[in-house]
Amino acid sequence: MTDSAKIPTTVVTGFLGSGKTTLIRHLLATANGRRLALIINEFGDIGVDGELLKACGDETCGEEDIVELANGCLCCTVADEFVPTIEALLARDPRPDHIVIETSGLALPKPLVRAFNWPEIRTRVTVDGVIAVVDGPAVSEGRFASDPDAVQAQREADEAIDHESPLEEVFEDQIACADLVVLNKADLLGETQLDAIRRDIEASLRPAVKVVSASNATIDAAVLLGLEAAAEDDLDARPSHHDGEEDHDHDDFESFAVTLGAIASPDELIERIEVAVATHDILRLKGFAHVAGRDMRLVVQAVGTRIQHYYDREWRQGESRETRLVTIGRQGLDRAAIEAAIVG
């Protein structure tokens, strides 16, 4: 790549739990030597998604190439967050070959794509493509996200968000802006369901936009990168429910981190989390845990009553071994009671 060439950028959008982070991990593993830089629009007190990506250990994208923006929905903080971050990446030597942006599940992609026309960066970057990751089973059930309440909580806890709309509208905005749709979790659907969802999605797509089915978001970088869409140049062809809108109200949600030391076993922690979720208005919980006697870090993610946990990597030298869980819910959570339930 010459210094004068525009750096292609891929925007990955989709609701909480759709599989965006998993898709990017597969992308890194199949990058075929490209120097990638990631911008992760994380939400909450700790960057869980960013940490998971840093743990992948792929030499095409080191920790120094991952930038986390934790100060709000990226589509609503373009001037304060996005443009300076892009400028900083462009100033690196060597420059990245490709930039990948993982938006939060709340982001409207069109305002972000529009930002690529800002004078400071227009001549230096281009939107190679917008990838919309769709949770197939959730769409099949008319929910669009695996846990709509958790998505809503994520939205309302983000003070920077200036848009409020039903999940269906956000979903439609993401699809309308997409250059490629990944219909994820296809293995959890029957052929009839899969065909029906595909037909519904295709009916809303622009000409030539394809739908690719995937299980566990396993899509090769050769499919995701190199679309050459130049999406910033055809914004009029990407309609949004929010075109022309400026201000939107939103309710109040809150988040806080529960911190404790080593836990005796994952099962005991999960049992305590189950009790806390069942007795309090917790919509989302995510973080990392230190299990006594184990050198591996435990990832914990709860969306509603669905709780997942797995070891992702060894604790690094000098890294604080602690259990830290971000809890998200509606305003008025009984923090003391939740902490007591989780700490045990």
Secondary structure as GFF3:
##gff-version 3
##sequence-region A 1 344
A	DSSP	beta_strand	7	13	.	.	.	ID=ss1
A	DSSP	alpha_helix	20	29	.	.	.	ID=ss2
A	DSSP	beta_strand	36	40	.	.	.	ID=ss3
A	DSSP	alpha_helix	48	54	.	.	.	ID=ss4
A	DSSP	three_ten_helix	63	65	.	.	.	ID=ss5
A	DSSP	beta_strand	66	68	.	.	.	ID=ss6
A	DSSP	three_ten_helix	74	76	.	.	.	ID=ss7
A	DSSP	pi_helix	78	82	.	.	.	ID=ss8
A	DSSP	alpha_helix	83	90	.	.	.	ID=ss9
A	DSSP	beta_strand	98	102	.	.	.	ID=ss10
A	DSSP	alpha_helix	109	114	.	.	.	ID=ss11
A	DSSP	three_ten_helix	115	117	.	.	.	ID=ss12
A	DSSP	beta_strand	125	135	.	.	.	ID=ss13
A	DSSP	alpha_helix	136	140	.	.	.	ID=ss14
A	DSSP	alpha_helix	148	156	.	.	.	ID=ss15
A	DSSP	alpha_helix	167	177	.	.	.	ID=ss16
A	DSSP	beta_strand	180	184	.	.	.	ID=ss17
A	DSSP	three_ten_helix	186	188	.	.	.	ID=ss18
A	DSSP	alpha_helix	191	202	.	.	.	ID=ss19
A	DSSP	beta_strand	210	213	.	.	.	ID=ss20
A	DSSP	alpha_helix	221	224	.	.	.	ID=ss21
A	DSSP	three_ten_helix	231	233	.	.	.	ID=ss22
A	DSSP	three_ten_helix	235	237	.	.	.	ID=ss23
A	DSSP	beta_strand	253	260	.	.	.	ID=ss24
A	DSSP	alpha_helix	266	279	.	.	.	ID=ss25
A	DSSP	beta_strand	282	290	.	.	.	ID=ss26
A	DSSP	beta_strand	296	303	.	.	.	ID=ss27
A	DSSP	beta_strand	306	314	.	.	.	ID=ss28
A	DSSP	beta_strand	323	330	.	.	.	ID=ss29
A	DSSP	alpha_helix	335	343	.	.	.	ID=ss30
###
